[in-house]
Amino acid sequence: MIPPGETIGILGGGQLGRMIALAAAQLGYRCHIYAPEADSIAADVAAEFTRGAYDDTAALSAFAATCAVVTYEFENVAAAPLAAIEAHAALHPPARALEVAQDRVSEKSFVEALGGRPAPWAKVDSRADLTAAMAAIGTPGILKTRRDGYDGKGQWRIMTPADADAIDLPAVPLIYEGFVTFFGEFSVILARGADGELAFWDSAQNEHDGGILARSTVPAPPRIVAQVGQARDLAAKVAAALDYVGVLTLEFFATEAGPVFNEMAPRVHNSGHWTIEGALTSQFENHVRAICGLPLGATALAAKGAVMDNLIGDAAHDWPTILSDPANHLHLYGKAAARPGRKMGHVTRLVL
């Protein structure tokens, strides 16, 4: 158990790191942010900040030496250099979780081995591979980079084989996924303690716009709720297989044949932001509790339900109108410039 007063290291300087740091401060911990950017919105609310590259093992070692435990706010951190951290501090979640989640082929293979069902997929390393994948899986489908894609980036929709001819294939490993016919999207978010204790939050129905999460609503419609149990079973198997500690998220498509696995995120997640006001314990607080070896908090709804809307780009400038409704809970992330597609904040409304 890591007692309050110790320092938690956070790899990454964005909004998720910011909200982890705020939850940690509430429990009496100090946070030390490590990120390559000069400007860090997480560092704005933390005790210390180190600017360094994610592959700078000397800098990572010096950073870790100041921390009792280190965690991360996003999965696109090279796993190999993290050995420099583990020589000085505990690392949660484990580097193995990063290795699996960073590559879509590794991720889908891992989940399939545990009995999960993803969309049909095939590796693509060449134009010939793409042609063969479309012939085997069919169209429409989506071509994605195996690594580093998020919020719809690094993706190409292929409605017919002719569409593929217009794509200038990047010189990186790719994956082709067949379309899934679904009636809803939802996420399973769990917290797992070092002793294997599990806590699940209610699954939100997620709505996307242009590949970016726009709204999460709890409770989800009954048709989605009916599939949550099976999805939770898979999420628990993933967490156990990885010896996971912290908050873990798996996203699913709700289909007539049951839940279809989409992707996993070894971290707190945008679709769980509603838990700050809408649950008895937020995903951020339980992440801190888990990585520090504290008992997990209750995850039941704090109201009848909640709706969380992301504030994308210029939508954040409408904060006066948002605050004019006293029922709104506004979270602005402190980012300097509002750009199209950039998450600037979110607003949550409780259903009382």
C-alpha positions in Angstrom: 0.0 0.0 0.0 1.3 3.4 -1.0 0.1 5.9 1.6 -1.2 9.5 0.9 1.7 12.0 0.8 3.7 9.9 -1.7 4.3 10.9 -5.3 2.4 9.4 -8.2 4.2 9.6 -11.6 2.0 10.1 -14.7 3.3 9.5 -18.2 1.5 12.0 -20.5 0.5 15.6 -20.1 -3.1 15.7 -21.4 -6.6 15.9 -20.0 -6.6 12.3 -18.7 -3.4 12.9 -16.7 -4.9 16.2 -15.5 -8.0 14.4 -14.1 -6.0 11.7 -12.6 -3.8 14.3 -10.8 -6.9 16.1 -9.5 -8.3 12.8 -8.1 -4.9 12.0 -6.6 -4.7 15.4 -4.9 -8.1 14.8 -3.3 -6.7 11.7 -1.7 -3.5 13.5 -0.5 -1.0 12.4 -3.1 1.4 14.5 -5.1 1.8 14.0 -8.8 4.8 14.3 -11.1 4.0 14.6 -14.8 6.4 13.4 -17.5 5.7 14.4 -21.1 7.6 15.6 -24.2 5.6 18.7 -24.7 6.6 22.1 -23.2 3.0 23.0 -22.4 1.2 20.4 -20.3 -2.4 20.9 -19.0 -1.7 18.0 -16.6 1.3 19.8 -15.2 -0.8 22.8 -14.5 -2.4 20.9 -11.6 0.5 18.8 -10.5 3.4 19.3 -8.0 6.2 18.5 -10.5 6.8 18.4 -14.2 9.6 16.8 -16.2 9.9 17.4 -19.9 11.5 14.4 -21.7 11.1 12.0 -24.5 9.4 8.8 -23.9 12.4 6.8 -25.1 14.9 8.8 -23.0 15.8 6.0 -20.5 18.1 8.3 -18.4 15.3 10.9 -18.0 12.7 8.2 -17.3 15.0 6.7 -14.6 15.5 10.1 -12.9 11.7 10.8 -13.1 10.8 7.4 -11.6 13.3 7.8 -8.8 11.0 10.6 -7.4 7.9 8.4 -7.5 6.4 5.6 -5.5 4.3 4.4 -8.4 4.0 5.4 -12.1 1.0 5.2 -14.4 0.1 6.5 -17.8 -2.7 8.4 -19.4 -2.5 7.1 -22.9 -1.2 3.9 -24.6 1.0 5.3 -27.3 4.1 5.1 -25.1 6.8 2.7 -26.2 6.8 -0.2 -23.8 10.5 -1.2 -24.0 11.9 2.0 -22.4 9.6 1.6 -19.4 12.0 -1.0 -18.0 13.9 2.1 -16.8 10.9 3.0 -14.7 10.4 -0.4 -13.2 13.9 -0.3 -11.8 12.9 2.5 -9.4 9.1 2.4 -9.0 6.0 0.2 -9.4 4.4 0.6 -12.8 0.7 0.2 -13.2 -0.9 -0.9 -15.4 1.8 -3.4 -16.5 3.9 -2.8 -19.7 2.4 -6.0 -21.1 -1.0 -4.2 -21.3 0.6 -1.5 -23.4 2.3 -4.0 -25.7 -1.1 -5.7 -26.4 -3.2 -2.5 -26.8 -0.7 -0.6 -29.0 -1.0 -3.0 -32.0 -4.4 -3.8 -33.3 -3.3 -7.2 -34.6 -1.9 -8.1 -31.2 -5.0 -6.8 -29.5 -7.4 -8.8 -31.6 -5.4 -12.0 -31.4 -5.1 -11.6 -27.6 -8.9 -11.1 -27.2 -9.7 -14.0 -29.6 -7.5 -16.3 -27.5 -9.7 -15.5 -24.5 -12.9 -16.3 -26.3 -13.7 -12.7 -27.5 -15.2 -12.0 -30.9 -13.9 -9.0 -32.8 -14.9 -7.9 -36.3 -13.4 -10.0 -39.1 -9.9 -8.8 -39.8 -6.7 -9.3 -41.7 -3.1 -8.0 -41.6 -2.2 -5.7 -44.5 1.4 -5.0 -45.3 1.1 -4.4 -49.0 -1.4 -3.6 -51.8 -1.7 -7.4 -52.5 -2.5 -8.0 -48.9 -5.3 -5.4 -49.0 -6.7 -7.0 -52.2 -6.7 -10.4 -50.6 -8.3 -9.1 -47.4 -11.2 -7.4 -49.3 -11.7 -10.7 -51.2 -11.8 -12.8 -48.0 -13.7 -10.4 -45.8 -15.7 -8.4 -48.3 -16.6 -4.7 -48.5 -17.5 -2.4 -47.0 -14.6 -2.3 -44.5 -12.1 0.0 -42.8 -8.4 0.1 -43.3 -6.5 1.2 -40.2 -3.0 1.7 -39.1 -2.0 -1.0 -36.6 -0.5 1.6 -34.3 -1.1 5.2 -33.1 -4.5 5.8 -34.5 -7.2 7.3 -32.3 -10.4 9.4 -32.7 -10.8 8.3 -36.3 -7.2 9.2 -37.3 -5.3 6.7 -39.4 -8.4 5.2 -40.9 -9.9 4.9 -44.4 -13.4 3.7 -45.2 -13.6 1.3 -48.1 -17.1 1.0 -49.4 -16.2 -0.8 -52.7 -12.9 -2.3 -54.0 -12.5 0.7 -56.2 -12.2 3.0 -53.1 -9.0 1.1 -52.2 -7.4 2.1 -55.5 -7.5 5.8 -54.4 -5.7 5.2 -51.1 -2.0 6.0 -51.0 -1.0 3.2 -48.6 1.3 4.5 -45.9 4.5 2.7 -45.3 3.4 1.3 -41.9 1.7 -1.9 -40.8 -2.0 -1.9 -41.4 -5.1 -3.9 -40.7 -8.3 -4.4 -42.6 -11.6 -4.8 -40.7 -14.9 -5.8 -42.0 -18.0 -3.7 -41.2 -20.1 -4.8 -38.3 -23.9 -4.3 -38.4 -24.7 -3.0 -34.9 -27.6 -1.1 -33.1 -25.4 0.5 -30.5 -21.9 1.0 -29.1 -21.0 0.7 -25.4 -17.9 0.4 -23.2 -17.1 -1.7 -20.2 -14.9 0.1 -17.7 -13.5 -1.7 -14.7 -11.1 -1.1 -11.9 -8.9 -4.0 -10.8 -6.8 -3.9 -7.6 -3.5 -5.6 -7.0 -5.4 -8.3 -5.0 -7.6 -9.0 -8.0 -10.7 -7.1 -6.7 -12.9 -6.0 -9.5 -15.3 -3.1 -9.7 -17.4 -2.3 -12.8 -19.2 0.9 -13.6 -22.6 1.0 -15.5 -21.9 0.7 -19.2 -22.6 3.9 -21.1 -24.1 4.0 -24.6 -21.6 5.8 -26.7 -22.4 8.0 -29.8 -19.6 9.1 -32.1 -19.3 11.9 -34.6 -16.6 11.7 -37.2 -14.8 8.9 -35.3 -14.7 11.0 -32.1 -16.8 10.3 -29.0 -19.6 12.9 -28.8 -21.9 11.6 -26.1 -22.0 8.9 -23.4 -25.4 8.1 -21.7 -26.1 6.0 -18.6 -28.1 3.9 -18.2 -27.9 2.5 -21.7 -31.0 1.2 -23.5 -32.2 -2.2 -22.4 -31.0 -3.9 -25.6 -27.5 -2.8 -24.8 -27.7 -3.6 -21.1 -28.7 -7.1 -22.0 -25.2 -7.6 -23.6 -23.2 -6.0 -20.8 -22.8 -9.2 -18.7 -21.1 -11.1 -21.5 -18.9 -8.2 -22.3 -17.9 -7.9 -18.6 -16.9 -11.5 -18.6 -14.5 -10.9 -21.4 -13.1 -7.7 -19.8 -12.5 -9.6 -16.5 -10.6 -12.3 -18.5 -8.5 -9.6 -20.2 -7.7 -8.0 -16.9 -6.7 -11.3 -15.2 -4.6 -12.5 -18.2 -2.6 -9.2 -18.0 -2.4 -9.2 -14.2 -3.8 -5.8 -14.6 -3.9 -3.1 -11.9 -5.8 0.1 -12.5 -8.7 1.1 -14.8 -9.2 -0.8 -18.0 -11.7 -0.1 -20.8 -13.0 -2.3 -23.5 -15.3 -1.0 -26.3 -18.0 -3.1 -27.9 -20.5 -3.0 -30.7 -24.0 -4.3 -29.7 -25.2 -6.6 -32.4 -28.1 -9.0 -32.9 -25.6 -11.8 -32.3 -24.2 -10.3 -29.1 -21.3 -8.0 -28.2 -18.5 -7.7 -30.7 -15.2 -6.4 -29.3 -13.9 -3.2 -30.9 -10.8 -2.1 -29.0 -9.3 -1.8 -25.6 -7.6 1.1 -23.7 -5.4 0.3 -20.8 -6.3 3.5 -19.0 -9.1 5.7 -17.9 -11.4 6.5 -20.8 -13.4 9.4 -22.3 -16.6 7.3 -22.0 -16.1 7.2 -18.3 -16.0 11.0 -17.6 -19.6 10.9 -16.5 -18.4 9.0 -13.4 -16.9 12.2 -11.8 -20.4 13.4 -10.8 -22.5 10.4 -11.8 -21.0 7.6 -9.8 -20.2 7.2 -6.1 -16.5 6.9 -7.0 -15.1 8.2 -10.3 -12.9 6.2 -12.7 -10.0 8.6 -11.8 -10.3 8.1 -8.1 -10.5 4.3 -8.4 -7.5 4.3 -10.7 -5.5 6.1 -8.0 -6.9 3.8 -5.4 -6.0 0.7 -7.4 -2.4 1.7 -8.3 -1.7 2.7 -4.7 -3.1 -0.5 -3.2 -6.1 1.2 -1.5 -9.5 -0.4 -1.3 -11.7 0.3 -4.3 -14.6 2.7 -4.0 -18.2 1.9 -4.8 -19.1 2.4 -8.5 -23.0 2.6 -8.3 -24.8 5.4 -9.9 -25.1 8.6 -7.8 -28.3 9.6 -9.6 -30.8 7.9 -11.9 -28.5 8.5 -14.8 -26.1 10.9 -16.5 -25.3 12.3 -19.9 -21.8 13.4 -20.8 -21.1 15.5 -23.9 -17.7 16.2 -25.2 -16.9 19.8 -26.1 -15.0 19.6 -29.4 -13.2 22.6 -30.9 -15.1 25.8 -30.7 -17.9 24.2 -28.7 -15.9 25.0 -25.6 -16.3 28.7 -26.2 -20.0 28.4 -25.3 -19.1 28.0 -21.6 -21.3 31.0 -20.6 -24.4 29.3 -22.0 -23.4 26.0 -20.5 -22.9 27.5 -17.1 -26.2 29.4 -17.3 -27.9 26.0 -16.6 -27.1 25.3 -12.9 -27.5 21.6 -13.5 -24.6 21.4 -15.8 -21.2 20.2 -14.6 -18.6 21.9 -16.8 -15.0 20.6 -17.2 -12.6 22.7 -19.3 -9.2 21.2 -19.8 -7.2 24.4 -20.1 -6.0 23.9 -23.6 -4.8 27.1 -25.2 -6.2 26.7 -28.8 -9.5 25.3 -29.9 -9.0 23.3 -33.1 -11.5 21.2 -35.1 -11.6 17.7 -33.7 -9.8 18.7 -30.5 -11.3 17.7 -27.2 -11.4 20.9 -25.2 -13.6 19.8 -22.3 -16.9 18.0 -21.4 -20.2 18.7 -19.7 -22.2 16.3 -17.6 -25.8 16.5 -16.6 -27.3 14.2 -14.0 -30.7 12.6 -14.3 -32.3 13.1 -10.9 
